[in-house]
Every structure is written in structure tokens, then in C-alpha cells.
Amino acid sequence: MLKQGLQQKLLQKLSPQQILLMKLLQIPSMALEQRIKQEIEENPALEVEENSDLDEAPEEEFESETEVDDDYDGDDNYDSTDDEFGFEDYIEDDDIPNYKLNANNSSADDMHYESPSSSEPSFQELLIQQLGFRVLDERKNKIALYIIGNLDDSGYLSRPLDAMADDLLFNTNIKTNKKEIQEVLFVIQEFDPPGVGARNLQECLLIQLKRKQNEESEINYKLPIMIIERFFNEFTKKHYDKIIKRANINETELKDALAEILNLNPKPGSTSEESISGSHYVIPDFIIHNQNGDLELSLSSRNAPDLRISSHFIEMIKMYSDTKNHKGNKEALNFAKAKIDSAKWFIDAIQQRQNTLIVTMNAIMNYQKKYFITGDETTLRPMILKDIAEVVNLDISTISRVANSKYVQTPFGTFLLKSFFSESMQNEEGEEISTREIKKILSDCIEAEEKGKPLTDEQLMVILKEKGYNIARRTVAKYREQLNISVARLRKEL
């Protein structure tokens, strides 16, 4: 039997404006530029102020209080029951808060830099260009193009040849076999950069060594080739004693051969892409200056764009408000109102984003003031998201969004903001220290170790205990892995 009853629930829902602000907070400055461009493309009522000397008369007129009718829900089929609706009803009402429509965050003496970039062919396009210099029939040319299209970012062919034969049959109607695909693959492996088209690291190194052997007659590459062909497993695990014994060579010969192998490129595709596209720059979201011991924080100009409401839409409301009784004009007026409201919300969200970024970064700067003055990582204090959230009276999730993917430029370099957050540990004196400090000491110990006899995790644990940091061996291993440092056996050098 159906029953009817009342139920009370307490729900918390975010408004569209709050959701927009949260999304804008978590993106860095480069992504913010793209987001603003996207919003400008979708909303013709929003525009970027390119000239600070623009005539602001229409904008000043619209800078007064604005409102949206209570009956208006953003639908184009809006039908107002107010016969006296006019332009003044929309832009003038003392009960509605004032919106800042023009965010001017730059001055005339600001220096603006533009990084020149060039458009160069991609990695696959370079290989296709080299393919054009080879005399292949149409069938093999299509197979070669298919192989090039299956190379990954490092220049490797990770797909099995048997599977590629099936793909060629279904996609290009070419019936082939593993042997024919391999013949075409060998042609691609002759392309530049050396090592491209390899199916694994061993084949990649062999391709490069054999090409050097053919090009440089004064150097003998027989021993490096033999090590990669016959003792590749021992080479990757750095079992040098086994290689010396089985290859019947001495330590000096092995050292010279390893020097040639280590000069090879294990990822020919990625290196080629980096050289083609040029250097990749990190654009900081915050900039910290040290003025004689006083820290000054500024927000990158990319995070403070000059946005405003389009004057064309202001004129559109003026024009259509005088002829509101016409059905088509009323729909146009409602459209203009919706776009202007959306633009105001976006501008307001951008401004709130700026304020939140500045307040949060200022709290982090003051919390880690010693580090930003000296640059000494051992002066970093233990800091978690909750510490900053309590200072700025914001939610932890908001602080997390600010710290995510943001960079800060300091006098000592540009760093990821979240790298300043770390857990705390106690030393033998009971003093709380940052785990970042322990990682720095651990990294210094490994850097200063004897490369022929690298320090094991057990030895590193003893050294840290002697310095007053009582941590377990498994913790040393965890910190070492977080620093992307290999185990002692893989750090060994001859």
C-alpha cells in the first residue's frame, strides 16, 4: 500500500557561481588563459580590454547597480507581466549589490614579455618526410605510414607485428604478414633520430651502436655491441663482475664500453620532439621578491586579466528596451540580459580567484618566511593544508585547489607550490622538523657518496641517526623513492 508522508532533509548545494569559482581556482595561469578565451568565444557580452585609454563613458553608465528580474530564469521564453519594464529597471536598483565590471590590475609601467615560438613539423611528420626520400612501392609505403603512426612518444613500436598485420587488413585492406612488416620496419629504423622504430630498449641501443660502428671507423664498438646483445640483463642490473668474467675482459675495457653505451639516447622520439618544439617554460603564478629582508608578493599578470562587459551589449539593451512590446525584441533583450549576467558572474569569479590566490600565498609566504629569505631547505617548517586553512579562514579543499599545479617564482628558483607542504617528524631533542629537511639531508648524503660503493638504505639510516633523525630503514627507502633515487646497486659506477 502506498503511503504519503513528509520528510525533512538538510542538503548543501553549490550555486553555479560557486562551482565556477572552484573550477577556476584549481587551474594554473596558462590554463586560465585558455578558459578566458573559451568564455569570450561562447559569450559575446564579455571582452578583454586591450587599451587602457578606451572611452569608458558607456561603461561608467553601466557600472551602476544591476539586477535581474525575479521572474527571469534565463529561458528565452521568458514572458514578463510587468508592462512598464524598461532599461532603467535592469541597470538601476539600490537593493542589488554593485558589480565591478572592469578589473584593472596593471599599470602603465608594467613590463610585458612575449615568448616567441615557431611552428615546426612534428616527430611523425619528420619521419614521413624521410620516408618520401625512399623508393618504396605504394603497398609498402602504406605499411610504413601505418608503422609511423603507431610509434609512441619515445619513438618505440610497442604493438606486436602480428597484431599490426590484422590491423592493416581491417583498416587499409592490405593483406600482409609479419615478415613483410618487419622488412618495412627495418627501413624506418634507418631514419633519424637513431634508434627510432625499435621495439624495446635493447634493440634501440643496438641500432645506435651499429650505426656508429658503420660511420666511425676509428672506434671499435664490438665490445659495447656484445654487452648489449649477450649481457643486456646483467648490464641493466649493473652486475659488472659477471660481465667481466663471462666476456673475459678487464675493468678498464668494461668502463670504456659502458661510457659509449651511456652516451646513447634511450628515448629518441621524446628527445627529437623537445628539440623540435623548443624549450618548455614554467610560467609562475606568484612572484616573491626579497627587498632587503622584506618579502614582497605579486600575482602574475596572466592571473589578472582586464575583462569588461561589451559596450555593444549595453547599447543592445538600450535599443531593445525602447521597443520591448515586439516579441522578437523581447527575446533579444532577454538574450542580452542572460549573456551580461553570465559575463558579470565570470568577471566576479576571476576577481574572487585573484583575492583567494593572494591571501593563500601570502599566508604560505609568512609561514615559510625563513626559507624565502635564505633559500635553505633545512629552514622549512612542517606545513599541511590545515595550517594555512586556519590562517586564512578558508576550507582545506580551497587551499588544496590553490596549491594544485601552481608555481611560485622565488629568488632561488621557481617551485611547485605544493612542494612546500610536508609532514612533521620529531628529532632526538623533541623538536618538530619538516620531512623536506630530512629529504634534503638524505639527498646530500647520496650525492656525496663514493660512486664505486654507494650507500645502502641501512647505511643511510645510520647516518641520519647520527645527525639526530631517528627514522626507520623503510622510511629511508620511502623518502629515497620520493626523490626518484635508485637503490644502491643501480647507483654503482665503475
JOKA-V439497 format. One record per residue. RES is the residue in one letter. OMEGA is omega in whole degrees, 0 to 359 (* if undefined). D_CENTER is the distance of its C-alpha to the mean C-alpha in Angstrom with 1 decimal. Layout:
RES|OMEGA|D_CENTER, RES|OMEGA|D_CENTER
This chain:
M|178|57.3, L|178|54.7, K|179|54.4, Q|181|53.2, G|179|51.8, L|178|49.6, Q|183|46.4, Q|180|44.3, K|176|40.6, L|183|38.2, L|176|34.8, Q|182|31.8, K|178|30.0, L|176|27.2, S|177|28.1, P|179|26.0, Q|179|25.3, Q|178|24.0, I|178|21.7, L|180|20.3, L|180|19.8, M|179|18.0, K|180|15.5, L|183|15.0, L|189|14.7, Q|180|11.6, I|178|9.4, P|187|8.2, S|180|10.5, M|178|9.2, A|178|9.0, L|177|12.3, E|179|13.9, Q|179|13.6, R|179|14.9, I|178|17.7, K|179|18.6, Q|181|18.8, E|179|21.0, I|178|23.2, E|183|23.8, E|184|24.8, N|181|26.8, P|179|29.3, A|181|30.3, L|179|27.2, E|179|26.7, V|178|25.1, E|183|27.7, E|182|27.7, N|181|30.9, S|181|31.8, D|180|35.5, L|177|35.6, D|185|38.6, E|182|37.7, A|179|41.0, P|181|40.0, E|178|36.9, E|179|39.1, E|182|41.4, F|182|38.6, E|175|37.2, S|185|39.9, E|180|39.5, T|180|38.5, E|173|39.1, V|179|38.7, D|179|41.9, D|181|42.2, D|185|43.3, Y|181|40.3, D|179|37.6, G|181|35.6, D|179|37.7, D|181|39.2, N|180|42.5, Y|180|42.9, D|183|46.5, S|177|47.6, T|180|51.0, D|182|51.2, D|184|53.4, E|181|52.9, F|179|49.1, G|181|48.2, F|181|45.5, E|179|46.4, D|184|45.8, Y|186|42.2, I|184|41.3, E|174|43.8, D|185|44.2, D|183|44.5, D|183|43.4, I|180|39.8, P|182|37.3, N|178|36.3, Y|174|32.9, K|187|31.3, L|181|30.6, N|181|29.5, A|181|26.8, N|184|27.7, N|180|25.3, S|179|26.1, S|186|29.2, A|183|31.1, D|177|30.5, D|179|26.7, M|182|25.3, H|180|22.7, Y|176|21.0, E|180|19.8, S|180|18.1, P|179|20.2, S|181|18.8, S|179|20.9, S|182|21.1, E|178|21.9, P|180|22.8, S|181|20.4, F|179|21.2, Q|180|23.3, E|177|25.0, L|178|26.1, L|178|27.6, I|176|29.4, Q|178|30.8, Q|177|32.2, L|180|33.6, G|179|35.6, F|179|37.5, R|180|38.7, V|178|41.9, L|176|41.2, D|185|42.9, E|181|41.3, R|181|40.9, K|178|39.2, N|178|37.0, K|178|35.6, I|179|35.1, A|178|33.2, L|179|30.9, Y|178|30.3, I|180|29.5, I|180|27.0, G|180|25.3, N|177|25.0, L|180|23.3, D|184|19.9, D|180|17.1, S|180|19.0, G|181|22.2, Y|172|24.0, L|185|26.2, S|182|25.7, R|179|28.0, P|183|31.6, L|178|34.1, D|179|36.4, A|179|33.8, M|177|33.0, A|177|36.7, D|180|36.7, D|180|33.7, L|180|35.5, L|183|38.6, F|187|37.1, N|185|34.7, T|179|36.7, N|177|40.1, I|178|40.4, K|183|42.4, T|179|41.4, N|184|41.3, K|183|39.4, K|181|41.6, E|179|41.0, I|179|37.2, Q|178|37.3, E|178|39.4, V|179|36.9, L|178|34.0, F|176|36.0, V|180|36.1, I|179|32.3, Q|175|32.1, E|181|34.1, F|173|31.4, D|0|29.0, P|182|26.9, P|180|29.2, G|181|28.3, V|180|26.7, G|178|28.0, A|181|28.7, R|176|28.8, N|183|27.9, L|181|27.3, Q|179|31.1, E|179|31.8, C|180|29.0, L|179|30.6, L|179|34.0, I|181|33.3, Q|180|32.2, L|181|35.1, K|177|37.7, R|177|36.5, K|179|36.9, Q|179|40.3, N|184|41.4, E|184|40.2, E|184|41.1, S|184|44.7, E|180|45.1, I|180|42.7, N|182|43.6, Y|182|40.7, K|182|43.0, L|176|42.0, P|179|38.2, I|180|38.7, M|180|41.1, I|181|38.7, I|182|35.9, E|189|38.4, R|186|40.6, F|183|38.7, F|180|35.1, N|178|34.9, E|179|36.5, F|181|34.3, T|180|31.0, K|178|32.6, K|173|34.0, H|187|37.6, Y|180|39.0, D|179|42.5, K|180|42.9, I|180|41.8, I|183|44.4, K|185|47.1, R|180|46.5, A|179|45.9, N|179|48.9, I|178|47.1, N|185|46.9, E|180|43.9, T|178|43.9, E|178|43.6, L|181|40.8, K|179|38.9, D|180|39.3, A|179|38.2, L|178|35.1, A|178|34.2, E|181|34.4, I|183|32.3, L|176|29.5, N|180|29.3, L|182|28.3, N|182|24.9, P|180|23.8, K|184|21.0, P|182|22.6, G|183|20.3, S|179|17.0, T|178|18.8, S|180|20.4, E|181|17.2, E|180|15.9, S|180|19.3, I|186|19.5, S|180|16.4, G|183|16.8, S|177|14.7, H|184|11.1, Y|173|11.0, V|180|9.0, I|183|10.5, P|175|11.8, D|180|12.7, F|178|15.8, I|179|18.4, I|177|21.1, H|177|24.4, N|180|27.3, Q|178|30.5, N|178|33.2, G|177|32.0, D|182|30.9, L|178|27.2, E|182|26.0, L|176|22.8, S|180|21.5, L|179|18.8, S|182|16.9, S|178|18.8, R|179|15.8, N|182|16.0, A|182|19.7, P|177|20.7, D|181|24.4, L|179|25.1, R|176|28.6, I|181|30.8, S|179|32.2, S|179|35.8, H|179|36.7, F|175|36.2, I|178|38.2, E|179|41.0, M|178|40.6, I|178|41.4, K|185|44.3, M|185|45.7, Y|179|45.4, S|180|46.6, D|181|50.0, T|187|50.4, K|184|48.9, N|178|51.9, H|185|50.9, K|180|48.8, G|180|46.4, N|180|45.9, K|178|45.3, E|178|42.5, A|179|40.9, L|178|41.3, N|177|39.5, F|180|36.7, A|179|36.3, K|181|36.4, A|180|33.7, K|179|31.3, I|177|32.2, D|179|31.6, S|179|28.2, A|179|27.3, K|179|28.8, W|181|26.7, F|179|23.5, I|180|24.5, D|178|25.6, A|178|22.3, I|181|20.4, Q|177|23.0, Q|177|22.8, R|179|19.1, Q|182|19.9, N|180|22.7, T|179|20.8, L|182|18.0, I|182|20.9, V|181|23.1, T|181|20.5, M|178|19.3, N|177|23.0, A|178|23.9, I|180|21.4, M|179|22.7, N|180|26.2, Y|181|25.7, Q|187|24.4, K|182|26.6, K|181|28.1, Y|183|24.9, F|176|23.7, I|185|27.3, T|185|27.9, G|180|24.5, D|183|26.2, E|179|24.0, T|178|27.3, T|179|27.8, L|178|24.8, R|173|26.3, P|184|25.4, M|176|23.3, I|183|22.1, L|182|20.8, K|180|24.5, D|181|25.6, I|180|23.5, A|179|24.3, E|180|27.9, V|186|27.8, V|180|26.3, N|176|28.0, L|180|25.0, D|180|24.0, I|179|21.9, S|178|19.6, T|178|19.0, I|179|18.2, S|179|15.7, R|180|13.9, V|184|14.1, A|184|12.8, N|174|9.8, S|177|6.4, K|179|9.0, Y|177|10.3, V|178|14.0, Q|181|16.0, T|176|19.2, P|184|22.3, F|180|21.2, G|179|17.7, T|187|14.2, F|173|12.8, L|187|10.4, L|183|12.7, K|178|13.2, S|179|14.5, F|177|17.6, F|181|18.5, S|176|20.9, E|180|24.0, S|173|27.4, M|179|30.2, Q|174|33.8, N|184|35.4, E|180|39.1, E|180|40.1, G|181|38.5, E|179|35.9, E|180|32.4, I|180|29.7, S|175|26.0, T|176|24.7, R|178|22.4, E|179|25.8, I|179|27.0, K|179|24.0, K|178|24.5, I|178|28.2, L|179|27.5, S|179|25.2, D|179|28.0, C|180|30.6, I|180|29.0, E|183|28.3, A|184|32.0, E|175|33.5, E|188|35.9, K|178|34.0, G|178|37.1, K|182|37.3, P|183|33.9, L|175|34.0, T|179|33.9, D|178|32.3, E|179|35.9, Q|177|36.5, L|178|33.3, M|179|34.4, V|180|37.8, I|180|36.3, L|177|34.2, K|177|37.3, E|178|39.2, K|177|36.8, G|181|37.2, Y|185|34.3, N|180|35.8, I|183|33.3, A|181|33.9, R|180|33.1, R|176|30.8, T|175|28.7, V|179|28.6, A|180|27.4, K|179|24.6, Y|179|23.4, R|178|23.8, E|177|21.6, Q|177|18.9, L|181|19.1, N|178|18.9, I|183|22.5, S|176|24.9, V|186|28.3, A|183|31.3, R|181|32.7, L|176|29.6, R|184|29.4, K|177|33.0, E|178|33.9, L|*|37.4
